[in-house]
Amino acid sequence: MIHGYHAIWGTYGFWLPNDPRGSWSDFVGAWELRRFGKAHKQLNREDVDPFDLAIWKRDSQSALKYPAVSLTGIQAREVGRGFDAFTKISSLTIWALSILPQHVHMILGRHRYEIEIACNLLKGSASKQLDLAGLHPMSRYRKPDGKLPRMWNSNQWIQYLDSEEAIDNAINYVEQNPVKEGKRKQKWLCVTPFDGLGTGGWYTYY
C-alpha cells in the first residue's frame, strides 16, 4: 500500500523535456526547444559530460520564451507560505520540504487528492502567494488579461513510498538536500513531523 510520496518539481527552465540526462516528459511542447533534441523520457538519469551539458543548457535556455526562474531566499520564503496556506485548507500532510533555487523536494502523506493534482494545487498556491507579495519571478511578463506565465515546470517526478522505512529514508534525503548544496537545513511551518504510520495523520482516497 502506498502511504506517501516523494515529489520533485523544478522551476521554469530548470529541467527541460529534452534534457540529455533524461526527463519526465513525452514531448517537447515549445517549438523554440525542438531544435535542441526530442523528449528524452526515462526514470534513470544518464551520465552526460559536464562540459557538453553546460553548453547544451546555455544554448537551450537562451531559446526559452522567458528567462529560466531561480528563486531568491525571499521568494523561497513566500513559496513556503503558499504551501502552508494550501495545507491549512486541504489538510494535506507534508512530512519534509526543501525549497531550493530551481527545484522543490517534498514528502507528502497519502491524501484524498491524487498526487499529481496535489502537486499542481501546491504550485498554484505558491505562485499566488508570490504574486500577492509582489515577488512573482514572472511579474514583468504579466499579460494584458492579468495572467502570469507559469513559473514551475508542468510535470513532476514522483516516488511512491510504501513503508515506514521508505518514508524515513526519503525524509532524511530531503532534509539533507540543502546541506549538500552548502545551504542551511530548512524549517517550514507547513511541515508536520513524521511519527510513524500509526499516528502520522495520513489520508486515503475517497
C-alpha positions, 0 to 999 in steps of 0.5 A: 500500500502506498502511504506517501510520496516523494515529489520533485518539481523544478522551476521554469527552465530548470529541467527541460523535456529534452534534457540529455540526462533524461526527463519526465516528459513525452514531448517537447511542447515549445517549438523554440526547444525542438531544435535542441533534441526530442523528449528524452523520457526515462526514470534513470538519469544518464551520465552526460559530460559536464562540459557538453551539458553546460553548453547544451543548457546555455544554448537551450535556455537562451531559446526559452520564451522567458528567462529560466526562474531561480528563486531568491531566499525571499521568494523561497520564503513566500513559496513556503507560505503558499504551501502552508496556506494550501495545507491549512485548507486541504489538510494535506500532510507534508512530512519534509520540504526543501525549497531550493533555487530551481527545484522543490523536494517534498514528502507528502502523506497519502491524501484524498487528492491524487498526487499529481493534482496535489502537486499542481494545487501546491504550485498554484498556491505558491505562485499566488502567494508570490504574486500577492507579495509582489515577488512573482519571478514572472511579474514583468511578463504579466499579460494584458488579461492579468495572467502570469506565465507559469513559473514551475515546470508542468510535470513532476517526478514522483516516488511512491513510498510504501513503508515506514522505512521508505518514508524515513529514508526519503525524509532524511534525503530531503532534509539533507538536500540543502546541506549538500548544496552548502545551504542551511537545513530548512524549517517550514511551518507547513511541515508536520513531523513524521511519527510513524504510520500509526499516528502520522495523520495520513489520508486515503482516497475517497 
